[in-house]
Amino acid sequence: MDLTRTGFILYVNEYDACAAFYREILGLSVLFEQPDLTCFAFGGSYLMVERDDEDLQGHHREHPTCLRLNVPDVAARAEALRQRGVDVDLQVHDWGTVAKFEDPAGNLCAFKDDATFERQILDGQREQHPPR
């Protein structure tokens, strides 16, 4: 499988406090921010802190974390999982494409399209360091 990045998502009710904790107390660098979402550099990975809004399947309350796998082609990876009997929820949003699925223990996992994720990082860097 072509993985370009991996990450973790923490769905939290205490978004402001958690984002401040990882930024100010732990000193993690911000890759990008959006309303109710902050993405931090996390070693060779990323840590996304996101306000819990409970998606349609209710995953967030049941699974407050998500193992994220960035891939070049989400639809192809989702289809490959379906061919192996895995139930996959493919979602296309204005901020990118994801495919959510669970491992046998019920842990939430998701593929994310790498192209829009990398654009989010570049846009975040431009916002943090605007040209003079």
DRENMAR-146842 format. One record per residue: residue number from 1; residue in one letter; y negated, z, x negated of N, C-alpha, C, O, CB in turn. Coordinates in pm, 1 decimal, always signed. Glycine has a CB too. Layout:
BEGIN
     k   r        n.v        n.w        n.u       ca.v       ca.w       ca.u        c.v        c.w        c.u        o.v        o.w        o.u       cb.v       cb.w       cb.u
   NUM   a          Y          Z          X          Y          Z          X          Y          Z          X          Y          Z          X          Y          Z          X
...
REM end
This chain:
BEGIN
     k   r        n.v        n.w        n.u       ca.v       ca.w       ca.u        c.v        c.w        c.u        o.v        o.w        o.u       cb.v       cb.w       cb.u
     1   m     +117.8       +0.0      -85.3       +0.0       +0.0       +0.0     -123.3       +0.0      -89.3     -128.6      +73.9     -187.6       -0.2     +122.7      +96.8
     2   d     -222.1      -81.9      -56.2     -346.9      -87.7     -131.3     -442.0      +20.3      -81.6     -509.8       +1.8      +19.5     -411.9     -227.2     -119.0
     3   l     -447.2     +132.8     -152.1     -543.5     +237.5     -119.6     -663.9     +221.6     -210.3     -649.4     +211.5     -332.1     -480.9     +379.3     -134.5
     4   t     -782.1     +219.3     -152.2     -902.3     +208.9     -233.4     -968.4     +345.0     -252.8    -1032.2     +369.3     -355.2    -1000.5     +111.8     -169.7
     5   r     -953.1     +433.5     -154.6    -1002.1     +570.6     -162.8     -916.2     +655.5      -71.1     -849.3     +604.5      +18.8    -1153.6     +580.4     -124.3
     6   t     -919.1     +784.4      -94.8     -857.6     +878.4       -1.7     -957.4     +988.8      +25.8    -1046.4    +1015.4      -54.9     -723.9     +936.0      -57.9
     7   g     -941.8    +1052.5     +139.8    -1034.7    +1158.9     +173.7     -977.7    +1252.0     +277.8     -868.4    +1231.7     +330.7    -1164.4    +1101.4     +222.3
     8   f    -1054.8    +1353.9     +305.4    -1021.4    +1453.7     +405.2    -1138.8    +1466.5     +500.0    -1254.2    +1461.7     +457.4     -986.6    +1590.3     +339.9
     9   i    -1110.6    +1482.4     +627.2    -1215.0    +1507.0     +726.2    -1193.0    +1645.9     +783.2    -1081.8    +1680.3     +823.2    -1214.3    +1398.6     +839.3
    10   l    -1297.8    +1724.9     +786.8    -1295.4    +1854.6     +852.9    -1378.0    +1843.0     +979.8    -1498.7    +1819.5     +972.8    -1349.9    +1968.1     +759.5
    11   y    -1315.4    +1859.0    +1095.8    -1386.1    +1859.7    +1223.5    -1425.0    +2004.9    +1251.0    -1338.5    +2091.4    +1263.8    -1297.2    +1799.3    +1340.9
    12   v    -1554.5    +2031.0    +1259.8    -1601.5    +2169.4    +1270.5    -1698.8    +2186.0    +1386.6    -1772.3    +2093.7    +1421.6    -1668.2    +2213.4    +1139.9
    13   n    -1697.8    +2304.4    +1445.1    -1797.2    +2338.9    +1546.2    -1925.1    +2388.8    +1480.3    -2033.7    +2373.1    +1536.3    -1741.8    +2445.0    +1642.5
    14   e    -1913.7    +2448.7    +1362.5    -2027.9    +2505.9    +1289.3    -2077.3    +2404.1    +1186.4    -2078.8    +2431.5    +1066.4    -1988.3    +2640.8    +1219.2
    15   y    -2117.6    +2286.8    +1234.6    -2149.6    +2176.3    +1144.8    -2260.0    +2211.1    +1044.8    -2240.8    +2193.9     +924.4    -2190.7    +2055.6    +1225.5
    16   d    -2374.3    +2259.2    +1091.7    -2487.1    +2285.5    +1000.6    -2449.1    +2384.6     +892.1    -2480.2    +2363.6     +774.8    -2607.6    +2338.4    +1078.3
    17   a    -2382.2    +2492.2     +930.4    -2342.6    +2594.7     +833.6    -2240.3    +2538.6     +734.1    -2248.9    +2566.8     +614.6    -2284.3    +2717.8     +906.5
    18   c    -2144.3    +2460.2     +782.1    -2042.4    +2404.6     +692.6    -2102.0    +2300.6     +597.7    -2070.7    +2300.2     +478.6    -1928.8    +2341.9     +774.1
    19   a    -2187.2    +2212.9     +649.6    -2249.9    +2113.0     +562.9    -2332.8    +2182.6     +454.5    -2329.3    +2142.2     +338.2    -2339.1    +2016.4     +645.9
    20   a    -2406.3    +2285.6     +491.9    -2485.7    +2361.0     +394.3    -2395.4    +2431.1     +292.8    -2427.4    +2435.2     +174.0    -2574.8    +2464.3     +465.9
    21   f    -2284.9    +2485.3     +338.1    -2191.7    +2554.0     +247.6    -2142.6    +2459.3     +138.9    -2149.2    +2492.6      +20.6    -2071.9    +2611.1     +326.2
    22   y    -2093.8    +2342.5     +177.0    -2039.5    +2249.8      +78.0    -2149.1    +2192.0      -11.6    -2125.4    +2165.8     -129.5    -1964.4    +2136.7     +147.6
    23   r    -2269.5    +2172.0      +44.0    -2380.0    +2117.3      -34.0    -2442.7    +2224.3     -123.6    -2456.9    +2203.9     -244.2    -2486.0    +2057.6      +59.0
    24   e    -2479.6    +2336.5      -65.5    -2561.2    +2435.7     -137.2    -2480.3    +2543.2     -208.3    -2518.2    +2585.5     -317.5    -2655.1    +2501.5      -41.5
    25   i    -2371.2    +2588.0     -150.3    -2292.5    +2694.4     -212.0    -2192.8    +2636.9     -312.8    -2185.4    +2683.0     -426.7    -2218.6    +2775.6     -104.4
    26   l    -2116.2    +2536.2     -270.3    -2020.0    +2474.6     -362.9    -2083.1    +2369.3     -452.7    -2027.8    +2336.7     -557.7    -1906.8    +2412.1     -285.3
    27   g    -2197.8    +2316.0     -413.1    -2269.4    +2219.3     -496.1    -2208.6    +2080.3     -500.0    -2224.6    +2008.6     -598.8    -2278.0    +2270.6     -633.4
    28   l    -2138.1    +2040.7     -392.4    -2082.0    +1905.8     -388.6    -2192.1    +1802.1     -369.0    -2287.7    +1826.3     -295.3    -1977.5    +1894.2     -276.5
    29   s    -2179.3    +1687.9     -433.8    -2276.4    +1579.5     -421.0    -2255.8    +1505.9     -289.0    -2142.9    +1480.1     -247.4    -2264.8    +1481.6     -539.7
    30   v    -2366.7    +1472.7     -224.6    -2360.7    +1399.0      -98.2    -2348.2    +1250.5     -127.4    -2428.3    +1194.0     -201.9    -2485.9    +1427.3      -10.8
    31   l    -2246.2    +1186.8      -67.6    -2231.3    +1041.7      -77.4    -2316.4     +972.8      +27.6    -2384.4     +874.5       -2.1    -2084.1    +1000.8      -61.7
    32   f    -2313.1    +1024.2     +152.2    -2399.6     +975.0     +259.2    -2400.2    +1074.8     +373.6    -2311.5    +1159.2     +386.2    -2353.3     +835.8     +308.6
    33   e    -2503.4    +1062.4     +456.7    -2515.7    +1147.3     +575.4    -2550.0    +1062.1     +695.2    -2619.4     +961.0     +684.2    -2622.4    +1256.8     +554.9
    34   q    -2500.3    +1104.2     +809.3    -2534.3    +1046.4     +938.0    -2553.6    +1164.2    +1032.3    -2517.1    +1276.5     +997.5    -2423.2     +945.6     +989.9
    35   p    -2609.2    +1142.2    +1149.7    -2619.4    +1255.0    +1242.0    -2480.6    +1317.0    +1265.2    -2386.3    +1246.7    +1301.5    -2682.1    +1209.7    +1376.7
    36   d    -2469.1    +1445.7    +1244.5    -2346.1    +1522.2    +1268.5    -2231.8    +1486.7    +1174.7    -2115.7    +1510.2    +1208.3    -2301.2    +1501.8    +1409.2
    37   l    -2262.1    +1429.9    +1056.6    -2158.3    +1393.9     +960.6    -2219.2    +1392.0     +820.3    -2323.6    +1330.5     +798.5    -2094.8    +1255.5     +995.8
    38   t    -2154.3    +1459.0     +725.8    -2193.9    +1453.1     +585.3    -2069.2    +1424.2     +503.9    -1966.3    +1489.5     +520.9    -2263.0    +1586.2     +538.6
    39   c    -2078.9    +1325.7     +415.0    -1967.3    +1287.2     +330.0    -2000.0    +1326.3     +185.7    -2101.9    +1284.9     +130.5    -1938.0    +1134.2     +341.7
    40   f    -1912.1    +1406.5     +126.0    -1932.3    +1459.9       -7.8    -1834.6    +1397.3     -106.8    -1723.0    +1360.6      -70.0    -1916.9    +1611.9       -7.1
    41   a    -1877.0    +1385.3     -233.0    -1784.1    +1352.1     -341.1    -1692.0    +1472.7     -357.2    -1737.6    +1586.9     -352.2    -1860.2    +1317.5     -477.0
    42   f    -1562.8    +1447.6     -376.4    -1463.8    +1554.7     -379.0    -1360.0    +1520.8     -484.7    -1247.3    +1482.7     -453.2    -1397.2    +1574.4     -239.0
    43   g    -1399.8    +1535.4     -611.0    -1312.4    +1493.2     -719.7    -1294.9    +1342.7     -714.0    -1394.2    +1270.2     -707.9    -1175.5    +1564.6     -712.0
    44   g    -1173.7    +1293.9     -715.9    -1147.5    +1151.8     -704.1    -1134.5    +1106.9     -559.9    -1085.9     +997.0     -533.0    -1023.1    +1116.4     -779.4
    45   s    -1176.9    +1189.7     -468.2    -1161.3    +1165.2     -325.9    -1295.3    +1189.6     -257.0    -1399.2    +1194.0     -322.9    -1050.0    +1255.5     -265.4
    46   y    -1293.1    +1205.4     -125.0    -1413.7    +1246.3      -53.4    -1377.7    +1348.4      +52.2    -1265.1    +1353.3     +101.8    -1484.3    +1125.1      +10.6
    47   l    -1476.5    +1429.8      +85.2    -1463.8    +1530.4     +190.5    -1571.0    +1501.1     +293.4    -1690.1    +1502.6     +262.2    -1476.9    +1676.9     +134.0
    48   m    -1529.2    +1474.5     +415.4    -1622.9    +1445.5     +523.2    -1625.8    +1566.4     +616.9    -1522.1    +1609.0     +667.8    -1582.8    +1314.3     +600.1
    49   v    -1744.0    +1620.3     +638.8    -1762.4    +1730.0     +733.7    -1828.4    +1669.3     +856.3    -1936.8    +1611.6     +848.1    -1849.0    +1848.5     +672.7
    50   e    -1761.4    +1683.2     +969.9    -1806.8    +1616.0    +1091.7    -1808.3    +1713.7    +1208.9    -1715.0    +1791.6    +1228.2    -1716.5    +1495.1    +1124.1
    51   r    -1916.5    +1707.8    +1286.6    -1923.4    +1792.4    +1405.3    -1809.6    +1755.2    +1498.7    -1787.6    +1637.4    +1526.7    -2060.7    +1778.2    +1476.8
    52   d    -1737.8    +1854.9    +1546.7    -1624.2    +1832.7    +1636.7    -1674.8    +1795.2    +1774.7    -1740.1    +1874.6    +1842.3    -1534.0    +1958.2    +1644.5
    53   d    -1643.3    +1671.2    +1815.9    -1682.2    +1628.7    +1950.7    -1559.4    +1601.1    +2035.8    -1571.1    +1553.8    +2148.8    -1771.4    +1503.8    +1944.7
    54   e    -1441.1    +1630.5    +1981.7    -1312.3    +1609.2    +2048.4    -1300.7    +1468.3    +2103.8    -1355.9    +1436.3    +2209.1    -1293.3    +1710.4    +2160.6
    55   d    -1228.3    +1385.7    +2031.6    -1210.5    +1247.1    +2074.5    -1124.1    +1239.5    +2200.6    -1078.0    +1341.8    +2251.3    -1147.2    +1164.1    +1961.6
    56   l    -1103.2    +1120.6    +2249.3    -1035.0    +1101.9    +2377.2     -893.8    +1158.7    +2379.2     -848.0    +1205.1    +2483.6    -1030.1     +956.2    +2410.8
    57   q     -825.0    +1156.1    +2267.7     -689.6    +1209.5    +2264.7     -687.3    +1360.3    +2240.6     -580.5    +1421.5    +2244.8     -609.2    +1139.3    +2157.8
    58   g     -802.5    +1420.7    +2215.7     -806.5    +1564.2    +2190.9     -757.5    +1602.7    +2053.0     -724.8    +1719.2    +2030.1     -725.6    +1635.2    +2293.3
    59   h     -751.3    +1508.1    +1960.4     -699.5    +1535.5    +1826.6     -776.7    +1644.0    +1754.3     -716.4    +1727.1    +1686.4     -701.4    +1410.4    +1744.7
    60   h     -906.7    +1645.3    +1766.9     -986.4    +1734.3    +1683.6     -954.8    +1880.5    +1709.3     -941.2    +1956.5    +1613.4    -1133.0    +1709.3    +1706.8
    61   r     -942.8    +1922.4    +1830.8     -913.7    +2062.6    +1859.3     -772.9    +2099.7    +1811.9     -751.8    +2206.8    +1755.0     -928.5    +2090.8    +2009.8
    62   e     -678.4    +2011.1    +1835.7     -540.6    +2036.7    +1795.2     -523.6    +2021.1    +1643.9     -445.6    +2093.5    +1581.9     -445.3    +1942.1    +1869.1
    63   h     -596.7    +1926.8    +1585.2     -586.8    +1897.0    +1442.6     -727.0    +1896.9    +1382.8     -794.6    +1794.1    +1386.7     -515.7    +1760.1    +1418.3
    64   p     -772.5    +2009.1    +1327.8     -910.0    +2014.1    +1276.7     -930.4    +1941.6    +1143.8    -1042.3    +1937.0    +1092.7     -951.7    +2156.6    +1260.9
    65   t     -824.4    +1885.3    +1087.8     -838.0    +1806.9     +965.2     -771.1    +1671.2     +984.2     -687.0    +1653.0    +1072.2     -776.2    +1882.0     +844.0
    66   c     -810.3    +1577.6     +900.1     -752.3    +1444.0     +904.7     -737.7    +1394.1     +761.1     -832.4    +1400.1     +682.6     -840.4    +1346.1     +990.4
    67   l     -620.2    +1345.4     +727.8     -597.2    +1282.3     +598.4     -638.1    +1136.4     +612.4     -579.5    +1062.7     +691.7     -446.8    +1296.4     +552.1
    68   r     -739.1    +1094.0     +535.5     -797.1     +960.5     +550.1     -753.4     +873.3     +434.5     -758.9     +914.9     +318.8     -951.0     +967.2     +557.4
    69   l     -709.6     +751.8     +465.9     -665.0     +653.5     +367.2     -747.8     +527.3     +385.0     -731.4     +456.4     +484.2     -512.0     +622.9     +381.7
    70   n     -835.7     +498.5     +291.3     -916.4     +377.4     +299.3     -833.8     +258.6     +250.7     -770.1     +264.3     +145.5    -1046.8     +392.0     +215.8
    71   v     -835.9     +151.8     +328.6     -757.1      +32.2     +297.9     -841.0      -92.2     +325.3     -935.5      -86.5     +403.9     -625.8      +29.1     +381.3
    72   p     -807.7     -205.3     +261.2     -883.6     -327.9     +284.7     -866.4     -384.5     +425.8     -960.7     -441.8     +480.4     -842.9     -431.6     +184.5
    73   d     -748.0     -369.7     +485.8     -721.0     -431.8     +615.2     -653.9     -330.9     +708.7     -531.8     -315.1     +706.9     -632.0     -557.7     +598.0
    74   v     -734.4     -263.3     +789.8     -684.5     -158.3     +878.7     -586.8     -215.6     +981.4     -480.9     -157.3    +1005.1     -801.4      -88.5     +950.1
    75   a     -621.1     -328.4    +1042.2     -534.6     -385.9    +1145.8     -395.9     -418.9    +1090.5     -295.4     -395.2    +1157.6     -598.9     -512.3    +1204.6
    76   a     -390.0     -472.2     +971.5     -260.4     -505.6     +911.1     -179.0     -379.7     +883.0      -58.4     -377.0     +907.5     -280.6     -585.2     +781.2
    77   r     -243.7     -276.6     +832.1     -173.0     -150.8     +804.5     -126.4      -87.2     +934.6      -16.1      -32.9     +940.9     -263.7      -52.5     +726.4
    78   a     -209.8      -93.2    +1039.4     -171.0      -37.5    +1169.4      -49.6     -110.9    +1224.5      +42.8      -48.5    +1276.5     -288.0      -45.7    +1269.5
    79   e      -49.7     -242.5    +1213.3      +63.9     -321.6    +1262.8     +190.5     -290.1    +1184.3     +299.2     -283.8    +1241.8      +32.9     -472.0    +1254.1
    80   a     +177.6     -270.5    +1054.5     +293.9     -236.0     +972.7     +354.2     -102.9    +1017.9     +476.3      -87.5    +1020.9     +254.7     -229.0     +823.8
    81   l     +267.9       -6.6    +1053.2     +319.2     +120.6    +1104.0     +386.1     +103.4    +1239.4     +491.9     +161.0    +1264.6     +206.7     +222.9    +1114.4
    82   r     +325.0      +24.5    +1326.2     +385.5       -1.0    +1458.2     +524.5      -62.2    +1443.2     +616.6      -27.8    +1517.2     +295.5      -94.6    +1542.2
    83   q     +538.7     -152.9    +1347.0     +668.5     -216.3    +1322.0     +773.6     -113.6    +1279.6     +893.6     -137.4    +1293.0     +654.8     -324.7    +1214.3
    84   r     +727.7       +0.2    +1228.4     +818.1     +107.8    +1185.8     +829.0     +217.7    +1291.4     +881.8     +325.5    +1264.0     +770.1     +167.8    +1053.6
    85   g     +779.1     +190.0    +1411.9     +794.5     +283.4    +1522.5     +689.8     +392.6    +1533.6     +709.7     +489.6    +1606.7     +924.3     +345.8    +1512.7
    86   v     +578.6     +378.8    +1462.5     +473.0     +480.1    +1466.8     +369.9     +440.6    +1572.0     +327.0     +325.3    +1577.0     +405.7     +496.8    +1327.2
    87   d     +330.3     +536.0    +1656.1     +225.8     +513.8    +1755.4      +91.0     +517.3    +1684.5      +57.7     +616.4    +1619.5     +232.2     +620.4    +1869.6
    88   v      +13.3     +410.2    +1696.5     -113.5     +397.2    +1624.6     -224.9     +366.4    +1723.7     -209.7     +281.5    +1811.5     -105.0     +286.7    +1516.0
    89   d     -336.8     +436.3    +1708.7     -455.6     +414.4    +1791.9     -560.0     +341.8    +1706.6     -632.3     +405.0    +1629.6     -512.7     +550.9    +1848.4
    90   l     -567.7     +209.7    +1720.2     -664.2     +127.8    +1645.9     -797.1     +130.1    +1719.7     -803.2      +99.1    +1838.7     -612.9      -19.0    +1628.5
    91   q     -904.4     +167.2    +1648.7    -1037.0     +178.5    +1708.5    -1138.0     +100.0    +1625.7    -1143.7     +114.0    +1503.5    -1079.7     +326.5    +1720.0
    92   v    -1217.8      +17.1    +1693.3    -1323.3      -58.3    +1626.5    -1456.4       -2.1    +1675.3    -1485.0       -1.3    +1795.1    -1311.7     -213.4    +1655.2
    93   h    -1537.3      +45.1    +1580.1    -1668.0     +104.7    +1610.3    -1775.7      +28.7    +1534.0    -1744.2      -52.8    +1447.2    -1670.8     +256.7    +1573.4
    94   d    -1901.7      +54.4    +1565.2    -2009.9      -10.1    +1490.0    -2015.1      +40.3    +1345.8    -2069.2      -28.3    +1259.1    -2144.9      +14.6    +1558.9
    95   w    -1960.2     +157.8    +1318.6    -1959.2     +214.1    +1183.4    -1830.1     +182.0    +1108.0    -1812.8     +226.4     +994.5    -1978.4     +364.7    +1189.9
    96   g    -1739.7     +106.0    +1168.8    -1618.4      +66.0    +1099.0    -1494.8      +73.8    +1186.5    -1502.1     +110.5    +1303.8    -1599.0     +151.2     +977.7
    97   t    -1382.7      +39.3    +1128.8    -1254.6      +37.1    +1198.4    -1165.2     +147.8    +1144.7    -1156.0     +168.5    +1023.8    -1186.0     -100.2    +1183.2
    98   v    -1099.6     +218.5    +1236.0    -1003.2     +321.4    +1199.1     -875.7     +300.9    +1279.6     -876.9     +242.2    +1387.8    -1061.2     +463.5    +1222.6
    99   a     -767.6     +349.9    +1225.1     -639.5     +351.8    +1296.0     -583.4     +491.6    +1279.5     -546.2     +531.4    +1169.1     -539.1     +241.8    +1241.3
   100   k     -577.0     +567.0    +1389.5     -530.6     +705.5    +1384.7     -383.0     +712.3    +1422.3     -335.4     +641.2    +1510.8     -614.6     +794.7    +1479.0
   101   f     -312.7     +800.2    +1351.8     -170.5     +821.3    +1376.8     -133.0     +960.6    +1328.2     -211.0    +1025.8    +1258.8      -83.7     +712.3    +1306.4
   102   e      -14.4    +1005.5    +1364.6      +31.5    +1137.8    +1322.6     +156.6    +1125.9    +1238.1     +239.0    +1036.6    +1258.1      +58.1    +1227.4    +1444.1
   103   d     +169.4    +1218.0    +1142.6     +293.8    +1224.8    +1066.6     +398.0    +1298.0    +1152.3     +364.2    +1344.9    +1261.0     +272.3    +1297.3     +928.2
   104   p     +522.4    +1308.9    +1107.2     +624.8    +1372.7    +1190.1     +596.4    +1518.1    +1226.8     +650.1    +1568.1    +1325.7     +754.8    +1366.0    +1120.0
   105   a     +513.4    +1586.4    +1149.1     +478.5    +1725.0    +1180.4     +357.4    +1734.7    +1272.9     +315.9    +1845.0    +1308.7     +451.2    +1801.9    +1052.2
   106   g     +300.1    +1620.7    +1311.8     +185.4    +1620.9    +1401.6      +51.2    +1626.1    +1332.3      -50.7    +1644.5    +1398.9     +195.6    +1734.9    +1493.4
   107   n      +47.0    +1610.5    +1199.5      -79.8    +1609.8    +1126.9     -150.6    +1476.3    +1149.1      -88.8    +1370.2    +1140.6      -57.1    +1635.3     +975.4
   108   l     -279.9    +1482.6    +1177.3     -358.8    +1362.8    +1201.7     -387.3    +1290.4    +1070.2     -431.2    +1351.0     +972.5     -490.2    +1398.5    +1273.2
   109   c     -361.7    +1160.7    +1069.7     -389.9    +1071.7     +956.5     -468.2     +953.1    +1010.8     -463.9     +925.0    +1130.6     -257.3    +1024.8     +883.9
   110   a     -539.3     +883.7     +923.2     -613.4     +765.8     +968.8     -635.7     +670.2     +852.8     -663.1     +710.7     +739.8     -748.5     +806.6    +1031.4
   111   f     -623.0     +541.6     +884.5     -668.8     +437.4     +793.6     -814.2     +410.0     +827.3     -852.8     +416.6     +944.0     -581.1     +307.0     +804.7
   112   k     -895.4     +379.2     +726.8    -1037.0     +344.2     +745.7    -1064.5     +218.8     +665.6    -1017.5     +204.9     +552.7    -1132.6     +461.2     +701.8
   113   d    -1141.1     +127.0     +723.9    -1172.6       +5.0     +649.6    -1266.2      +37.7     +534.2    -1369.3     +102.6     +551.7    -1236.2     -101.3     +742.3
   114   d    -1228.3       -8.0     +418.0    -1301.3      +26.6     +296.5    -1439.1      -37.5     +288.9    -1532.2      +23.6     +236.5    -1221.3      -13.5     +176.5
   115   a    -1453.8     -158.0     +339.5    -1581.8     -229.2     +325.1    -1697.4     -153.3     +389.4    -1801.8     -136.3     +326.5    -1571.6     -368.3     +386.7
   116   t    -1681.1     -107.6     +512.5    -1792.9      -36.1     +576.3    -1813.5     +101.2     +513.4    -1926.5     +149.8     +507.9    -1768.1      -21.2     +727.4
   117   f    -1705.9     +164.8     +465.6    -1721.5     +294.1     +399.1    -1804.1     +279.5     +271.7    -1894.0     +359.6     +246.3    -1584.0     +355.0     +366.6
   118   e    -1774.3     +178.4     +192.3    -1850.3     +156.0      +69.0    -1996.7     +124.1      +99.7    -2085.7     +166.2      +25.9    -1787.5      +41.9      -12.7
   119   r    -2022.4      +49.7     +208.2    -2161.7      +23.0     +249.0    -2232.3     +152.3     +286.9    -2349.7     +170.6     +254.6    -2166.0      -76.1     +367.7
   120   q    -2161.4     +242.6     +355.5    -2222.2     +371.1     +391.7    -2262.3     +448.4     +266.3    -2368.9     +509.7     +262.6    -2124.9     +455.1     +477.3
   121   i    -2178.0     +445.7     +164.6    -2210.7     +515.4      +39.7    -2333.1     +451.9      -25.1    -2424.4     +523.5      -66.5    -2090.5     +512.4      -58.1
   122   l    -2337.1     +319.1      -34.9    -2452.7     +251.5      -95.2    -2580.5     +280.8      -17.8    -2684.8     +307.7      -77.4    -2429.2     +100.2     -101.3
   123   d    -2572.5     +275.6     +114.6    -2690.4     +306.6     +196.5    -2735.0     +450.9     +174.5    -2854.9     +478.3     +168.7    -2660.4     +282.7     +346.0
   124   g    -2640.6     +542.6     +162.2    -2673.2     +683.0     +137.9    -2739.9     +703.3       +3.4    -2831.7     +784.3       -8.8    -2548.4     +767.9     +146.2
   125   q    -2694.6     +630.2      -98.4    -2756.0     +640.2     -230.7    -2898.2     +585.4     -228.4    -2987.1     +640.4     -293.3    -2671.9     +564.9     -334.9
   126   r    -2919.9     +477.5     -153.9    -3055.6     +421.7     -142.7    -3149.0     +519.0      -74.4    -3265.2     +531.4     -113.2    -3053.7     +289.5      -65.9
   127   e    -3099.3     +588.8      +27.8    -3182.3     +685.8      +99.4    -3215.8     +804.9      +11.5    -3326.4     +858.3      +19.3    -3111.9     +733.0     +226.1
   128   q    -3121.1     +847.5      -72.8    -3142.9     +962.1     -160.2    -3233.0     +927.3     -278.6    -3304.9    +1013.0     -329.9    -3009.8    +1015.1     -210.5
   129   h    -3228.7     +801.5     -321.3    -3306.1     +756.9     -437.8    -3379.0     +627.9     -406.0    -3343.5     +522.9     -459.5    -3214.8     +737.5     -560.3
   130   p    -3481.7     +632.9     -319.1    -3552.5     +510.1     -283.9    -3624.7     +451.0     -405.6    -3666.5     +524.5     -495.0    -3652.8     +537.4     -170.9
   131   p    -3639.2     +316.5     -408.5    -3710.0     +254.0     -520.3    -3855.8     +299.6     -520.8    -3916.2     +325.7     -416.8    -3701.3      +98.9     -511.6
   132   r    -3908.4     +308.0     -640.5    -4048.9     +355.0     -654.2    -4142.7     +239.5     -663.3    -4263.7     +259.1     -675.1    -4066.2     +444.0     -777.4
REM end
